[in-house]
Amino acid sequence: MSLSDSTPPRSPGDWDLPTAAELDRMLPQFDVVDILGRGAMGAVFKGRQAGLGRDVAIKVLCKSAIQSNKGVNPIERFKQEARVMARFDHPAIISVYDFGETADGQFYLVMEFVNGMDIHNYLQHHGGHLSQEYALSITAHVLDGLAYAHGFGIIHRDIKPANILLNQEGRVKIADFGLMKKIGVSEDESNPGISATGFALGTPFYLAPEAMESGSILDHRVDLYAVGVMLYQMLTGKLPQGNFKLPSELRPELDVRLDGLVQHAMEPDPEQRYPSASAIRADIDQIVSQPIAKIKSGADEEDVPVTAPPLSLSLPEIKLSFSLPAINIPLLGRSSGKKSQDENEGEGGSGLRFYGLAIILLLVIAAVAYWLF
């Protein structure tokens, strides 16, 4: 169903973005519902593809932003984002359905709609930070998606909570590849990473140091740095600025191994950083599969892996008592023929008593003879 022209007027901050009603008229194959969010270069609307009966997200470019960015070609970036994302087929990356330009020159990108919220908003709804379990789970999915993208030679370059979506089923999706670039390609006019005003593209708090150097050749490790910052933020509710405290110093219940993981991911020198998204994922798997248990030894508290042996050793119990083997005395003079069990037991018992008395008698006679002679 199309919206009427009663849609609220645009604010000055919307530049020349279309309203939902205007975009609905531009794209008759979609029922445009509402705007989901705005960014520096455009906005994302929620729509419904009537022919297929599915909800979609429609990303559009702001025309005034296109005209004002002399050093960066937003249209080319928009087209590149559409082409690259259309090649991707990974559960942790937003799917692209369509791309085009309307009759009046409005560029649009139709993507998978995620019914949920981004991690930035999710953090605000959960007290600013997440449990260790949730933070590591989200990070693991992001790393899987990045490993896939890096395999195509693509860097996201704007990993942050606002670009990670979480749907109502708990599925994680990486969104907004608008600042992507190819691994190993230097920043130049054809693939700019620095804006016309001289600022690095990306979100400052999540930018790796090398990403802020003009003319630098970036690789996938800029994304790994951003993952480290985001994980720190999810665990602590803070951004790692200056001489920041380690996660376990802010939240003592956290696994202390997360301190080293975050530090390794955020190494200023990319050569000292994790070599791949898979390497970080492997360390996360290790932490999840072998958690740290808090145990008390006297008055001190120490972190010990739950799979570690106990601190005190106990020797196996030694039994000092022993028993002599049984001695079987054969029965003599057994009669032939079959008899019942009771008869056999009776005869066996009588025989034993007889021979026992005979032996005792012989021993007595021998003892008397010894004393007499």
C-alpha positions in Angstrom: 0.0 0.0 0.0 1.4 3.4 -1.0 1.7 6.2 1.4 -0.2 9.4 0.9 1.3 12.9 0.5 0.5 13.5 4.2 4.0 12.2 5.1 5.7 14.7 7.5 7.9 17.3 5.8 11.6 16.8 5.6 13.8 18.5 8.1 16.8 20.6 7.0 19.1 17.8 8.0 17.6 15.5 5.4 19.3 17.5 2.6 17.4 16.4 -0.6 16.5 12.9 0.5 13.1 11.8 -0.8 10.3 11.2 1.6 8.8 7.7 1.9 5.9 8.8 -0.3 8.2 10.3 -3.0 10.3 7.1 -3.1 7.1 5.1 -3.3 6.2 6.9 -6.4 9.7 6.5 -7.9 9.6 2.7 -7.3 6.2 1.4 -8.2 7.3 -2.2 -7.8 7.7 -1.6 -4.1 5.4 -0.4 -1.4 7.7 2.0 0.6 6.7 2.1 4.2 9.0 4.3 6.2 12.5 5.5 6.7 14.7 3.3 8.8 17.8 5.5 9.3 20.0 8.2 7.8 23.7 8.4 7.2 26.2 10.9 5.8 25.6 9.8 2.2 21.9 8.8 2.2 19.2 6.9 3.9 17.6 3.4 4.2 13.9 2.9 3.8 11.7 -0.1 4.6 9.6 -1.4 1.7 7.7 -4.4 0.6 8.2 -6.2 -2.7 4.6 -6.9 -3.6 5.3 -9.4 -6.4 7.3 -11.7 -4.1 5.6 -10.8 -0.8 8.8 -10.0 1.1 10.0 -7.0 3.1 13.1 -5.3 1.8 15.5 -2.4 2.8 16.0 0.2 0.1 19.1 2.3 0.4 19.2 5.7 -1.5 21.9 8.3 -2.1 21.6 11.9 -1.2 22.0 14.1 -4.3 23.5 17.0 -2.5 26.1 14.7 -0.8 27.0 13.5 -4.3 27.6 17.0 -5.5 29.5 18.1 -2.5 32.1 15.3 -2.4 34.6 16.3 -5.1 37.3 14.0 -3.8 35.1 10.9 -3.5 32.8 9.6 -6.1 29.7 8.4 -4.1 28.0 7.0 -7.2 30.9 4.8 -8.1 31.1 3.6 -4.5 27.4 2.9 -4.5 27.7 0.9 -7.7 30.8 -0.9 -6.3 28.9 -1.8 -3.1 26.0 -3.2 -5.2 28.3 -5.3 -7.4 30.4 -6.7 -4.7 27.5 -7.5 -2.3 25.6 -9.2 -5.1 28.5 -11.7 -5.3 28.4 -12.5 -1.6 26.5 -15.4 -0.4 27.1 -15.7 3.3 24.6 -16.0 6.2 26.4 -13.2 8.2 26.3 -10.7 5.3 23.3 -8.7 4.1 22.0 -10.0 0.7 21.5 -7.6 -2.2 18.4 -8.1 -4.5 18.5 -5.2 -6.9 20.2 -2.0 -7.9 19.3 0.8 -10.2 18.5 4.5 -11.0 15.0 6.0 -11.1 13.8 8.2 -14.0 14.7 11.3 -12.1 18.2 10.2 -11.2 17.7 8.7 -7.8 20.1 5.7 -7.2 18.8 2.9 -5.1 20.0 -0.4 -3.7 17.5 -3.1 -2.6 18.7 -5.3 0.1 17.5 -8.0 2.6 15.4 -6.5 5.4 16.5 -7.5 8.9 13.7 -7.4 11.4 15.6 -6.4 14.5 18.1 -3.7 15.5 21.8 -2.9 15.2 24.2 -3.7 17.9 24.6 0.0 18.8 20.9 0.2 19.7 21.0 -3.3 21.2 23.7 -2.1 23.6 21.6 0.8 24.7 18.7 -1.5 25.4 20.9 -3.8 27.6 22.7 -1.4 29.9 25.5 -0.5 27.6 27.3 -3.8 27.6 26.6 -7.5 27.0 27.4 -10.7 28.7 30.6 -12.4 27.7 28.6 -15.2 26.0 26.6 -12.9 23.8 29.5 -10.6 23.0 31.7 -13.5 21.9 28.8 -15.1 19.9 28.2 -11.8 18.0 31.9 -11.3 17.4 32.3 -14.9 16.1 29.6 -14.4 13.5 31.1 -11.1 12.4 34.5 -12.8 12.0 33.0 -15.5 9.9 31.4 -12.9 7.6 34.7 -10.9 7.4 36.7 -14.0 6.7 34.4 -14.7 3.7 34.6 -11.1 2.4 38.4 -11.1 2.9 38.5 -14.3 0.8 37.1 -12.2 -2.0 39.8 -9.6 -1.5 37.4 -7.1 0.0 37.8 -5.0 3.2 34.7 -3.6 4.8 36.6 -0.7 6.5 33.7 0.5 8.6 33.0 -2.3 11.2 31.2 -0.9 14.2 28.1 -1.7 16.2 25.9 0.4 14.1 26.8 -1.6 11.0 26.1 -5.0 12.7 22.5 -6.1 12.6 20.8 -8.6 14.9 17.4 -10.0 14.0 14.7 -11.3 16.3 16.0 -14.9 15.9 19.5 -13.8 17.0 21.1 -14.0 13.5 24.0 -11.6 12.9 24.3 -9.6 9.7 27.1 -7.3 8.5 25.7 -4.3 6.7 26.9 -1.2 4.8 29.8 -2.1 2.6 29.8 1.5 1.3 33.4 2.1 2.2 34.8 -1.2 1.0 38.0 -1.4 -0.9 40.2 -4.1 -2.4 43.0 -5.5 -0.3 46.4 -4.3 -1.3 45.2 -1.4 -3.4 46.7 2.0 -2.5 44.4 5.0 -1.8 44.3 7.1 -4.9 41.7 9.0 -7.0 40.2 5.8 -8.3 39.8 4.3 -4.9 39.9 7.1 -2.4 40.1 6.6 1.3 40.6 10.2 2.3 37.9 12.7 1.7 38.3 16.0 0.0 38.7 17.7 3.4 41.6 15.4 4.3 39.8 13.2 6.8 40.0 9.5 6.7 36.8 7.7 5.7 35.3 5.6 8.4 34.3 6.0 12.0 37.2 7.6 14.0 37.0 5.4 17.2 37.2 2.2 15.1 39.9 3.3 12.6 43.2 1.4 12.7 46.2 3.8 12.9 47.3 2.9 9.3 43.9 3.9 7.9 44.5 7.5 9.0 47.7 7.8 7.0 47.3 9.3 3.5 48.6 7.0 0.7 48.8 3.9 2.9 48.1 0.5 1.5 45.5 -1.1 3.6 44.7 -4.7 4.0 42.1 -6.9 5.9 43.8 -6.2 9.3 42.0 -2.8 9.5 38.8 -4.7 9.9 40.4 -6.9 12.6 41.4 -3.7 14.6 37.8 -2.5 14.4 36.5 -5.9 15.6 38.8 -5.6 18.7 37.4 -2.2 19.5 33.8 -3.4 19.0 34.4 -6.4 21.2 35.9 -4.2 23.9 32.9 -2.0 23.7 30.4 -4.9 23.9 32.2 -6.3 27.0 32.7 -3.1 28.9 30.3 -0.5 27.6 33.2 1.8 26.9 35.4 2.7 24.0 39.2 2.0 24.4 40.7 5.4 24.4 44.1 6.5 25.7 45.5 4.3 28.4 42.4 2.2 28.7 41.8 -0.5 31.3 41.6 -4.1 30.2 38.1 -5.7 30.0 38.7 -7.9 33.1 39.8 -4.8 35.1 36.5 -3.2 34.4 34.4 -6.4 34.8 36.3 -8.9 37.0 33.8 -11.7 36.0 35.2 -11.7 32.5 37.6 -14.3 31.3 41.1 -12.8 31.6 42.1 -14.3 28.3 39.9 -11.7 26.6 42.4 -9.1 27.7 45.1 -10.5 25.5 42.7 -11.2 22.6 41.5 -7.6 22.5 45.0 -6.2 22.8 46.3 -8.5 20.0 43.4 -7.4 17.7 44.1 -3.7 18.5 47.9 -3.7 18.0 48.8 -0.3 16.5 51.3 -2.1 14.2 49.4 -4.3 11.8 52.3 -6.7 11.6 51.8 -7.4 15.3 48.1 -7.8 14.9 46.1 -11.0 14.3 46.9 -12.2 10.8 43.3 -13.2 9.9 39.7 -13.2 11.1 39.9 -16.9 11.4 42.8 -16.6 13.9 40.7 -14.4 16.2 37.8 -16.9 15.8 40.1 -19.7 16.8 41.0 -17.9 20.0 37.4 -17.2 20.7 36.5 -20.9 20.2 39.3 -21.8 22.7 37.8 -19.5 25.3 34.3 -20.7 24.8 35.2 -24.4 24.8 37.6 -24.1 27.8 36.1 -21.5 30.1 37.8 -20.1 33.1 36.4 -21.1 36.5 36.8 -19.0 39.6 38.0 -21.2 42.4 39.1 -20.3 45.9 42.3 -21.6 47.6 42.4 -20.4 51.2 42.0 -16.6 51.2 43.2 -16.2 47.6 41.2 -16.4 44.4 42.9 -17.7 41.3 41.9 -18.3 37.7 42.2 -21.9 36.7 40.9 -23.6 33.6 38.1 -26.0 34.4 39.9 -28.7 32.5 43.1 -28.4 34.6 44.0 -31.1 37.1 43.2 -30.4 40.8 45.8 -28.4 42.8 46.2 -31.1 45.5 47.3 -34.6 44.7 46.1 -37.7 46.6 47.8 -41.0 46.6 45.9 -44.1 45.8 44.6 -46.1 48.8 46.9 -49.0 49.8 45.2 -52.0 51.4 47.5 -53.7 53.9 45.3 -56.7 54.7 45.5 -59.8 52.6 43.9 -63.3 52.5 45.5 -66.6 52.0 44.3 -68.8 49.1 41.8 -71.4 50.0 43.0 -75.0 50.4 40.9 -77.7 49.0 41.1 -81.1 50.6 40.0 -83.8 48.2 37.3 -86.2 49.4 38.3 -89.9 49.4 36.1 -92.9 49.0 33.3 -91.3 47.0 30.7 -93.9 46.1 29.7 -94.5 42.5 26.3 -93.7 41.2 24.2 -90.5 41.1 22.9 -89.0 44.3 21.0 -85.8 45.1 22.8 -82.6 46.0 21.7 -82.8 49.6 23.0 -86.4 49.9 26.3 -85.4 48.4 26.6 -82.4 50.7 25.6 -84.5 53.6 28.2 -87.1 52.8 30.8 -84.5 52.1 30.1 -82.8 55.4 30.3 -86.1 57.3 33.5 -87.1 55.5 35.1 -83.8 56.4 34.2 -84.1 60.0 35.6 -87.7 60.2 38.9 -86.9 58.6 39.2 -83.8 60.7 38.7 -85.7 63.9 41.2 -88.4 62.7 43.9 -85.7 62.1 43.3 -84.1 65.5 43.6 -87.5 67.1 46.9 -88.3 65.3 48.3 -85.0 66.4 47.4 -85.6 70.0 49.0 -89.1 69.9 52.1 -87.6 68.3 52.4 -84.9 71.0 52.0 -87.5 73.8 54.6 -89.8 72.3 57.0 -86.8 72.0 56.7 -85.9 75.7 57.0 -89.6 76.8 60.0 -90.4 74.8 
